[in-house]
Amino acid sequence: MNRHELRPAKGSTKKKRRVARGIGSGMGKTATRGTKGQKARRQISPWFEGGQTPIHRRLPVKKGFRNINHKEHAIVNVQALEKHFEKGDEVTPESLIQKGLIHGLMDGVKVLGHGELSKKLKVSAHVFSKSAAEKIAAAGGETIVLEQAQKGQPNKKDKTGKDKK
């Protein structure tokens, strides 16, 4: 067997259709597109919906998600406590709001350890970072962890209708 004798198997290849190459081809004039109309004149994209507003524009855009368990704390650094409070003062969330260090409680107050603290303070907050607690203790102060209110948990009432605490 020689190279010039190699051929594809019988019936494995077909002749290419030469569309729109004159009437003699049998596929001239309308080029197998039928007669007239939008489909005969141009290609239509698969997502074309006849001119109505497409589905990707009718449906709303959905982005991301919301973590319902995420807590957003009002943050205060030890540096701010050093600057705004005197030795022996009691630091509470209410006093932080009065001094303008936080604008609201949100899910609680968190004290972070940025800066230095040399004054003895009694600090009440919902959360303390490890470094903040160490710096307050090193200055001779005291940290009091306040209880956080659970979201979606109503206050329990006793049989008389008064709040139980």
N, C-alpha and C positions, 0 to 999 in steps of 0.2 A: 504494500500500500504506500502510495506517495502523497505528498502534501497537496498536490493539485487534484487528487481524487477525493479529498475530504468534503463531505456534504452533510447538512443537517438531516435528521431522520425525516422520512416522508410524512407530510401533514403537520410537522411541528412548527412551521413558519407560515405566516399569512402575508399577502401583499398589502401594503399600506393604502388606506383609502385616501384618494386625492380629491378632497372636497373643494367645491367652487372652482373647478378648473375647466369650465365649459360644458355644453350640453352633451358632448360625446362621452364624457365620463359617467353620465347618468346621475351625477351629483352636482350639476351646475345650477344656474339661476338662483334658487333659494338656498342652496347649499345645505340641504337636509334639515332646514329649520322650519319647514311648513310655510304658510303664507301670512304675511303681515303680523302686526301686533308687537307688543313690547318685547316678548321673548325672541322674536325673529330679528329685532333690530339691535339689541345689545344684551350682554350677559347681566343677569340679576344676581346680586350677592345672596348667599344662602340665608342670611338673617333679615332680608328685606320682607316687610309685612304688608305690602300693597299700599304703602303710603300712610298707614295709621302709625301712631306713636309706638316705636319699638318697645318691646318688653323690658329691655335694659334701662329705658328711661321712665317707664311707668312704675317700676318697683323702687321703693326707697333704698337709699344707700345704707348699709349697716357696717359700722366700723368698730373694732375692738370689743371690749367687754367691761363690765363694772364689777369689781370684787366687793361683795357686800360685807365681807368680814374685815376689810381694811380699816384701820383706825388712823385718823388724822389728828395728831396732837399739836397743841400750841407749844412751841419750843422756846426755852430760855437757857442761856449759857451761864456758867458760874461767873464769868467775866462781868455780865450785866448785874448779877447779884452783888458783886464786890462794889460796883460803881454806884448803885442806887439804894443800897440798904446800909444801915449803921450797925455797929457791933451789938449783938444781943437781940436784934430784931427778929420778929417771927414772920417768915415768908409764906404767904398763902396764895392760892389762885386769885382771890379777891384783891389782895394787896398788889399783885402783879398787874391786874387790870387797871387799878387806880393809878399806878405809876406809869402806865402806858407801855409796859414791856410786852404784853400780849393784848390782842384785841377781843378775844373771846375764848371760852373754854374748849370749844370743839368737842373732841372725844376725851379730853383730859389735858393735863400739863405735863410736859416731859422736860426734865432738867438734864442738859448735856454738859460735858466737862471741858469745854473750850475756855481757855484763860486760867488765871490763878485766883485763889481765894485765900485771904488772910484773916477774915473776920469770922467770929463765932456766930453762926446763924442757925435758927431752927426752921428748916425748910420742909414745907408740906406740898407734895405733888403726887400725881398719879403714877408716874414712871421716872426712874432715875437711871442714867447710864452708869456703867461700872466705874468709869473714871470720875464722874461727878460725885458719886457717893463717897469715893475714896478721898477726894479733895475736901469735901464738906467735913468728913470725919477727921481728916488731918488738921483742919483748922479748929477743931474742937467743937464743931457744930453737930446738929442732929438731923437725921432724915426721917420723915414720916410719910409712909406710902398711903395715899388715900384710895378708897375703894372706887372702882370705875363702875358707872351705871351700865348695865347690860342693855343693848339695843333690843327693842321689841319685848322687853320683860316689864310688864306693869308692876307697880308697887303692890305687894301682897297686903290684903286687908283682913283684919280679924272679923268675927261675927258682928261686932258693933258697927262696922263700916269705917273704922279708923285705920290709918296706916300703921303697919307693924314694922318695927325696926329693931 
